[in-house]
Amino acid sequence: MGEGSMMKQENRSFCNRHVGEPCKAFGRKCSRLVQEQRARFYILRRCVIMLICWHDYGDS
């Protein structure tokens, strides 16, 4: 193994390690935001359904 190929391996592992970390952090942040939005829409949907049902059956 030559010194040049060893240098390329070190650079590749350095790039993969340091470039990949912000991508993973960004992915985690995005998935957390998506999960939060899903929870909000779920709560909103349940409230709307409850209000519609209450309106329909509350007047009887």
NUTI-307100 format. One record per residue: residue in three letters; residue number from 1; x negated, z, y negated of N, C-alpha, C, CB in turn. Coordinates in pm, whole numbers. Glycine has a CB too. Example, Ala and Ser with C-alpha at 12.3 -4.5 7.8 and 13.67 -1.06 7.14 Angstrom:
// residues 2
atom type = ALA | seq = 1 | nx = -1319 | nz = 780 | ny = 569 | cax = -1230 | caz = 780 | cay = 450 | cx = -1320 | cz = 780 | cy = 330 | cbx = -1131 | cbz = 905 | cby = 447
atom type = SER | seq = 2 | nx = -1285 | nz = 708 | ny = 225 | cax = -1367 | caz = 714 | cay = 106 | cx = -1290 | cz = 787 | cy = -3 | cbx = -1408 | cbz = 572 | cby = 60
This chain:
// residues 60
atom type = MET | seq = 1 | nx = -85 | nz = 0 | ny = 117 | cax = 0 | caz = 0 | cay = 0 | cx = -90 | cz = 0 | cy = -123 | cbx = 97 | cbz = 122 | cby = 0
atom type = GLY | seq = 2 | nx = -66 | nz = -93 | ny = -213 | cax = -148 | caz = -103 | cay = -332 | cx = -99 | cz = -10 | cy = -440 | cbx = -151 | cbz = -245 | cby = -384
atom type = GLU | seq = 3 | nx = -185 | nz = 4 | ny = -541 | cax = -151 | caz = 94 | cay = -651 | cx = -32 | cz = 41 | cy = -732 | cbx = -272 | cbz = 115 | cby = -742
atom type = GLY | seq = 4 | nx = -21 | nz = -91 | ny = -742 | cax = 88 | caz = -152 | cay = -817 | cx = 223 | cz = -126 | cy = -752 | cbx = 66 | cbz = -301 | cby = -829
atom type = SER | seq = 5 | nx = 230 | nz = -139 | ny = -618 | cax = 358 | caz = -115 | cay = -551 | cx = 397 | cz = 32 | cy = -556 | cbx = 351 | cbz = -162 | cby = -406
atom type = MET | seq = 6 | nx = 297 | nz = 120 | ny = -552 | cax = 326 | caz = 263 | cay = -562 | cx = 380 | cz = 295 | cy = -702 | cbx = 199 | cbz = 346 | cby = -532
atom type = MET | seq = 7 | nx = 324 | nz = 229 | ny = -803 | cax = 369 | caz = 250 | cay = -940 | cx = 512 | cz = 201 | cy = -955 | cbx = 276 | cbz = 177 | cby = -1040
atom type = LYS | seq = 8 | nx = 546 | nz = 88 | ny = -893 | cax = 683 | caz = 35 | cay = -900 | cx = 781 | cz = 131 | cy = -835 | cbx = 692 | cbz = -103 | cby = -832
atom type = GLN | seq = 9 | nx = 743 | nz = 192 | ny = -722 | cax = 832 | caz = 287 | cay = -655 | cx = 856 | cz = 409 | cy = -743 | cbx = 773 | cbz = 330 | cby = -520
atom type = GLU | seq = 10 | nx = 750 | nz = 458 | ny = -807 | cax = 766 | caz = 575 | cay = -894 | cx = 857 | cz = 542 | cy = -1012 | cbx = 629 | cbz = 624 | cby = -945
atom type = ASN | seq = 11 | nx = 837 | nz = 425 | ny = -1072 | cax = 923 | caz = 384 | cay = -1184 | cx = 1067 | cz = 369 | cy = -1139 | cbx = 873 | cbz = 254 | cby = -1245
atom type = ARG | seq = 12 | nx = 1089 | nz = 311 | ny = -1023 | cax = 1224 | caz = 291 | cay = -972 | cx = 1293 | cz = 425 | cy = -948 | cbx = 1221 | cbz = 208 | cby = -843
atom type = SER | seq = 13 | nx = 1224 | nz = 518 | ny = -885 | cax = 1285 | caz = 648 | cay = -859 | cx = 1308 | cz = 724 | cy = -989 | cbx = 1198 | cbz = 732 | cby = -764
atom type = PHE | seq = 14 | nx = 1219 | nz = 709 | ny = -1085 | cax = 1236 | caz = 772 | cay = -1216 | cx = 1360 | cz = 716 | cy = -1284 | cbx = 1110 | cbz = 751 | cby = -1304
atom type = CYS | seq = 15 | nx = 1374 | nz = 583 | ny = -1284 | cax = 1488 | caz = 520 | cay = -1349 | cx = 1618 | cz = 558 | cy = -1280 | cbx = 1472 | cbz = 368 | cby = -1351
atom type = ASN | seq = 16 | nx = 1619 | nz = 553 | ny = -1148 | cax = 1742 | caz = 587 | cay = -1075 | cx = 1782 | cz = 731 | cy = -1100 | cbx = 1722 | cbz = 564 | cby = -925
atom type = ARG | seq = 17 | nx = 1684 | nz = 820 | ny = -1105 | cax = 1715 | caz = 961 | cay = -1122 | cx = 1767 | cz = 987 | cy = -1264 | cbx = 1590 | cbz = 1047 | cby = -1094
atom type = HIS | seq = 18 | nx = 1702 | nz = 931 | ny = -1365 | cax = 1739 | caz = 965 | cay = -1502 | cx = 1849 | cz = 876 | cy = -1559 | cbx = 1618 | cbz = 954 | cby = -1589
atom type = VAL | seq = 19 | nx = 1862 | nz = 756 | ny = -1512 | cax = 1968 | caz = 669 | cay = -1560 | cx = 2098 | cz = 701 | cy = -1489 | cbx = 1931 | cbz = 521 | cby = -1541
atom type = GLY | seq = 20 | nx = 2091 | nz = 741 | ny = -1363 | cax = 2211 | caz = 771 | cay = -1286 | cx = 2282 | cz = 897 | cy = -1329 | cbx = 2176 | cbz = 782 | cby = -1142
atom type = GLU | seq = 21 | nx = 2209 | nz = 994 | ny = -1383 | cax = 2270 | caz = 1121 | cay = -1421 | cx = 2374 | cz = 1106 | cy = -1532 | cbx = 2164 | cbz = 1218 | cby = -1464
atom type = PRO | seq = 22 | nx = 2346 | nz = 1033 | ny = -1640 | cax = 2451 | caz = 1016 | cay = -1742 | cx = 2573 | cz = 943 | cy = -1687 | cbx = 2395 | cbz = 941 | cby = -1863
atom type = CYS | seq = 23 | nx = 2550 | nz = 849 | ny = -1595 | cax = 2664 | caz = 777 | cay = -1537 | cx = 2751 | cz = 871 | cy = -1455 | cbx = 2615 | cbz = 661 | cby = -1448
atom type = LYS | seq = 24 | nx = 2688 | nz = 959 | ny = -1379 | cax = 2765 | caz = 1056 | cay = -1299 | cx = 2840 | cz = 1151 | cy = -1391 | cbx = 2672 | cbz = 1135 | cby = -1204
atom type = ALA | seq = 25 | nx = 2774 | nz = 1196 | ny = -1497 | cax = 2840 | caz = 1288 | cay = -1591 | cx = 2958 | cz = 1218 | cy = -1658 | cbx = 2739 | cbz = 1339 | cby = -1697
atom type = PHE | seq = 26 | nx = 2940 | nz = 1092 | ny = -1694 | cax = 3047 | caz = 1015 | cay = -1756 | cx = 3163 | cz = 997 | cy = -1658 | cbx = 2996 | cbz = 877 | cby = -1802
atom type = GLY | seq = 27 | nx = 3131 | nz = 970 | ny = -1532 | cax = 3234 | caz = 955 | cay = -1429 | cx = 3312 | cz = 1082 | cy = -1408 | cbx = 3171 | cbz = 911 | cby = -1299
atom type = ARG | seq = 28 | nx = 3240 | nz = 1195 | ny = -1406 | cax = 3308 | caz = 1324 | cay = -1390 | cx = 3399 | cz = 1353 | cy = -1508 | cbx = 3205 | cbz = 1438 | cby = -1374
atom type = LYS | seq = 29 | nx = 3350 | nz = 1322 | ny = -1628 | cax = 3429 | caz = 1347 | cay = -1748 | cx = 3554 | cz = 1260 | cy = -1747 | cbx = 3346 | cbz = 1319 | cby = -1875
atom type = CYS | seq = 30 | nx = 3539 | nz = 1135 | ny = -1710 | cax = 3654 | caz = 1043 | cay = -1705 | cx = 3755 | cz = 1089 | cy = -1601 | cbx = 3608 | cbz = 900 | cby = -1673
atom type = SER | seq = 31 | nx = 3708 | nz = 1128 | ny = -1484 | cax = 3801 | caz = 1171 | cay = -1379 | cx = 3873 | cz = 1299 | cy = -1420 | cbx = 3727 | cbz = 1191 | cby = -1246
atom type = ARG | seq = 32 | nx = 3804 | nz = 1387 | ny = -1490 | cax = 3868 | caz = 1509 | cay = -1537 | cx = 3976 | cz = 1477 | cy = -1641 | cbx = 3764 | cbz = 1606 | cby = -1598
atom type = LEU | seq = 33 | nx = 3947 | nz = 1381 | ny = -1732 | cax = 4045 | caz = 1341 | cay = -1831 | cx = 4166 | cz = 1274 | cy = -1767 | cbx = 3982 | cbz = 1249 | cby = -1934
atom type = VAL | seq = 34 | nx = 4141 | nz = 1191 | ny = -1667 | cax = 4251 | caz = 1124 | cay = -1596 | cx = 4338 | cz = 1228 | cy = -1528 | cbx = 4196 | cbz = 1023 | cby = -1492
atom type = GLN | seq = 35 | nx = 4276 | nz = 1325 | ny = -1464 | cax = 4351 | caz = 1430 | cay = -1395 | cx = 4435 | cz = 1511 | cy = -1496 | cbx = 4255 | cbz = 1524 | cby = -1318
atom type = GLU | seq = 36 | nx = 4376 | nz = 1539 | ny = -1611 | cax = 4448 | caz = 1613 | cay = -1714 | cx = 4568 | cz = 1534 | cy = -1765 | cbx = 4353 | cbz = 1648 | cby = -1830
atom type = GLN | seq = 37 | nx = 4550 | nz = 1404 | ny = -1788 | cax = 4660 | caz = 1320 | cay = -1835 | cx = 4770 | cz = 1310 | cy = -1730 | cbx = 4609 | cbz = 1181 | cby = -1871
atom type = ARG | seq = 38 | nx = 4732 | nz = 1299 | ny = -1603 | cax = 4833 | caz = 1296 | cay = -1496 | cx = 4915 | cz = 1423 | cy = -1496 | cbx = 4765 | cbz = 1277 | cby = -1359
atom type = ALA | seq = 39 | nx = 4848 | nz = 1537 | ny = -1514 | cax = 4920 | caz = 1665 | cay = -1517 | cx = 5017 | cz = 1670 | cy = -1634 | cbx = 4820 | cbz = 1783 | cby = -1525
atom type = ARG | seq = 40 | nx = 4972 | nz = 1621 | ny = -1749 | cax = 5060 | caz = 1621 | cay = -1867 | cx = 5181 | cz = 1531 | cy = -1846 | cbx = 4983 | cbz = 1576 | cby = -1990
atom type = PHE | seq = 41 | nx = 5157 | nz = 1411 | ny = -1791 | cax = 5270 | caz = 1321 | cay = -1764 | cx = 5364 | cz = 1379 | cy = -1661 | cbx = 5219 | cbz = 1184 | cby = -1717
atom type = TYR | seq = 42 | nx = 5311 | nz = 1449 | ny = -1561 | cax = 5395 | caz = 1511 | cay = -1460 | cx = 5486 | cz = 1616 | cy = -1525 | cbx = 5308 | cbz = 1576 | cby = -1349
atom type = ILE | seq = 43 | nx = 5428 | nz = 1700 | ny = -1608 | cax = 5507 | caz = 1804 | cay = -1675 | cx = 5611 | cz = 1741 | cy = -1767 | cbx = 5415 | cbz = 1898 | cby = -1755
atom type = LEU | seq = 44 | nx = 5570 | nz = 1640 | ny = -1842 | cax = 5663 | caz = 1572 | cay = -1932 | cx = 5778 | cz = 1508 | cy = -1854 | cbx = 5590 | cbz = 1467 | cby = -2013
atom type = ARG | seq = 45 | nx = 5745 | nz = 1443 | ny = -1744 | cax = 5848 | caz = 1379 | cay = -1661 | cx = 5945 | cz = 1482 | cy = -1606 | cbx = 5783 | cbz = 1301 | cby = -1546
atom type = ARG | seq = 46 | nx = 5893 | nz = 1595 | ny = -1560 | cax = 5981 | caz = 1700 | cay = -1506 | cx = 6072 | cz = 1756 | cy = -1615 | cbx = 5898 | cbz = 1813 | cby = -1444
atom type = CYS | seq = 47 | nx = 6019 | nz = 1773 | ny = -1735 | cax = 6101 | caz = 1824 | cay = -1846 | cx = 6211 | cz = 1726 | cy = -1882 | cbx = 6013 | cbz = 1852 | cby = -1969
atom type = VAL | seq = 48 | nx = 6178 | nz = 1598 | ny = -1888 | cax = 6278 | caz = 1497 | cay = -1921 | cx = 6387 | cz = 1494 | cy = -1814 | cbx = 6213 | cbz = 1357 | cby = -1935
atom type = ILE | seq = 49 | nx = 6349 | nz = 1497 | ny = -1688 | cax = 6447 | caz = 1497 | cay = -1579 | cx = 6535 | cz = 1621 | cy = -1587 | cbx = 6377 | cbz = 1490 | cby = -1441
atom type = MET | seq = 50 | nx = 6474 | nz = 1735 | ny = -1616 | cax = 6551 | caz = 1859 | cay = -1626 | cx = 6651 | cz = 1851 | cy = -1741 | cbx = 6457 | cbz = 1979 | cby = -1645
atom type = LEU | seq = 51 | nx = 6609 | nz = 1796 | ny = -1856 | cax = 6699 | caz = 1784 | cay = -1969 | cx = 6812 | cz = 1686 | cy = -1941 | cbx = 6622 | cbz = 1740 | cby = -2093
atom type = ILE | seq = 52 | nx = 6781 | nz = 1577 | ny = -1874 | cax = 6886 | caz = 1480 | cay = -1839 | cx = 6987 | cz = 1543 | cy = -1744 | cbx = 6825 | cbz = 1352 | cby = -1775
atom type = CYS | seq = 53 | nx = 6938 | nz = 1613 | ny = -1643 | cax = 7030 | caz = 1677 | cay = -1548 | cx = 7111 | cz = 1787 | cy = -1614 | cbx = 6952 | cbz = 1735 | cby = -1430
atom type = TRP | seq = 54 | nx = 7048 | nz = 1864 | ny = -1702 | cax = 7117 | caz = 1970 | cay = -1772 | cx = 7225 | cz = 1913 | cy = -1862 | cbx = 7019 | cbz = 2055 | cby = -1853
atom type = HIS | seq = 55 | nx = 7196 | nz = 1802 | ny = -1926 | cax = 7294 | caz = 1736 | cay = -2014 | cx = 7412 | cz = 1681 | cy = -1933 | cbx = 7227 | cbz = 1623 | cby = -2093
atom type = ASP | seq = 56 | nx = 7381 | nz = 1621 | ny = -1819 | cax = 7486 | caz = 1562 | cay = -1735 | cx = 7577 | cz = 1668 | cy = -1675 | cbx = 7423 | cbz = 1479 | cby = -1624
atom type = TYR | seq = 57 | nx = 7522 | nz = 1778 | ny = -1626 | cax = 7600 | caz = 1878 | cay = -1554 | cx = 7636 | cz = 1998 | cy = -1639 | cbx = 7524 | cbz = 1924 | cby = -1432
atom type = GLY | seq = 58 | nx = 7579 | nz = 2010 | ny = -1758 | cax = 7606 | caz = 2125 | cay = -1842 | cx = 7742 | cz = 2119 | cy = -1909 | cbx = 7500 | cbz = 2136 | cby = -1947
atom type = ASP | seq = 59 | nx = 7795 | nz = 2002 | ny = -1928 | cax = 7923 | caz = 1986 | cay = -1998 | cx = 8044 | cz = 2006 | cy = -1907 | cbx = 7931 | cbz = 1850 | cby = -2061
atom type = SER | seq = 60 | nx = 8024 | nz = 2012 | ny = -1776 | cax = 8136 | caz = 2020 | cay = -1681 | cx = 8211 | cz = 2150 | cy = -1693 | cbx = 8086 | cbz = 2004 | cby = -1539
